[in-house]
Amino acid sequence: MLLTQNLLDLIGRPNFDLQVKHTLKLVSLDPEKVKLKRGDYQIGLPAYDYGIDVIFTDPREFGLSKNFPEGTLLCSAIFFFNEGIQQHKKYSHELPKKLNFTLGRSRVRELLGMPELINQVFPIDRWSWDKLRLFVTYADDYESIVEVCVDMPEIT
């Protein structure tokens, strides 16, 4: 059974990790497809039927390349989608931080507090959470959630 925590536990793990491979298979993704095209630094694997995308990134983006063999990619983000967003089915399990897609911005802020970043162009808020970042993207009217992303911050 797929649980949200299983997905979140992948973040920061390398593509050759057994837990990563097992979880990818649970959502009908092929672990062998976790490879970059020439010139890319990141690859996203959509699992449309499960309502998620799993993102892998070159560890150099995090200043970690010395710690991993050549060709290693880190699971760097998980996206959880509401129905019909980017052709996904609705993610059917509990969202991170006990959020759900029916919550509007005001209710999310009641639960999580004021975000550390409020996007002035797009309806997105961001919080830091356990050395990760939590992004909530709202519908244009801010009355529901369309997407939740948890990722590891890149070195800037």
N, C-alpha and C positions, 0 to 999 in steps of 0.2 A: 504494500500500500504506500502510495506517495503522500508524504506529509511535508508541510511547508518547511519545518525545521530541517528535514533531510536535504532540501534544496539549499537552504541558507548555509548549511554545514559545508557545502561545496566551495563556497567563496574563499579564495586564497589557496585552494588546493590545485596541484598540477594536473594536467590532462592525463597523465599516466597513473594517477592514483586509483586504486581499486574501487573506492567508494564513488569516485566521479564516474568511472566506467559503468558501474552497476546502476547508479541513479539515471544516467543518460539512457541506458537500455530500458529502464522502467517507463520512460516517457517517449519510447520509440525513436530515440536518437542514436545514431551510429557513432560510437567513440572514435572510430577511425577517421571520421570527417573533421575532427578537431585539428585542422592544419591550415596554416595561412597561405594565401596566394602571395606570390612575389610582390613585395612592396607594401603589403598590408601589415598592420600591427595588431589587428583585432578581428575576430570572427564571431558572428552571432548565429546560433542554431535555434530556429523556431520550432516549437512543438505546438502547432496550431490546435490540435485536439485537446491539449492539456492547458491551454491558456497561458503558456510561458515562453520566454526566450532565455536561453542560457548563453552568456557571453564569455569568450575566452580572449585573453590579452597577453601579448608578449611581456614577460616579466621586467624587461628593461623600462617599461612605462612606470614601474613602481620602484625602480632602482634596485632590483633584485636579481639581475641577470647572472651575477657571479655565483649564486647559490644553486643554479639549475643547469642541467645539460642542454646543449644546443637543441633547438626545436621544441623546448618546453613552452607550454602556454598555461596561464593560470586562469581558473574560473574567476572572473572578476565581477560579474553582475548576474542577477536574476531579475527578469521582468515578469510581472504578474498582470494579466490583461482582463478587462471586462469584455463582455460579449461583443463581437464584431470589431473590436479594435485591432487594426492591422491584420485582419482576416482570422483572428483567433476566436476560439470558443472561450467562454467565461472560465477563469480559473475557479475551480469548484471547492477548494479547501479554504481554511481560514487564512487570511492575509497576515503578513507580519504585523506585529504590535496589536493584534486583534482588530485590525481595521476590516471594514467590509465596503463593497463597492457602492452601497446606498448612502454612505456618509458624505455630507457636504463639508466644505472647508471649515466652517465654524465648529462643527462637531469634532472634526479631526484635530483641530487646534485645542479643543477642550481636553481631548485624550492625550495628546502629545506635547502640549505647550506651544509656545510661539516658535516658529521655525527659525533656524539660523540664517536661512537664505530664502528670500521671497523673489521669485522671478518677476521682473517688471513687464515682461513681454508676453510670456506664456503662463497659463494657470498652473504653476508648479511651485511647491514648497519643498524645502529640504531640511532634514535634521541629521545630526550625528548620532550614531547608535552603535555601541560596542565596537569601536574602531572601524565601523562601516558608516555608510551614508544611506539614508532612507529618503527617497524622492516620492512624492505623491503628486500625480497629475490629475487635475480635476476636469470635468466637463466645462465648457465655456461659461455656463451659468454658475459654476462653483457649487452646485447642489448634489454632485455625486463624483465618485472616483472613476476614472477611466483606466488608470495604470498606476502600479506601484513598482518601484525599482529599488533594490538593495544592491549597493556596490562597494568596492573597496576604493578609497581615494587614490588618485594618481599623484606621483611626485611632480610638483610644479617648480 
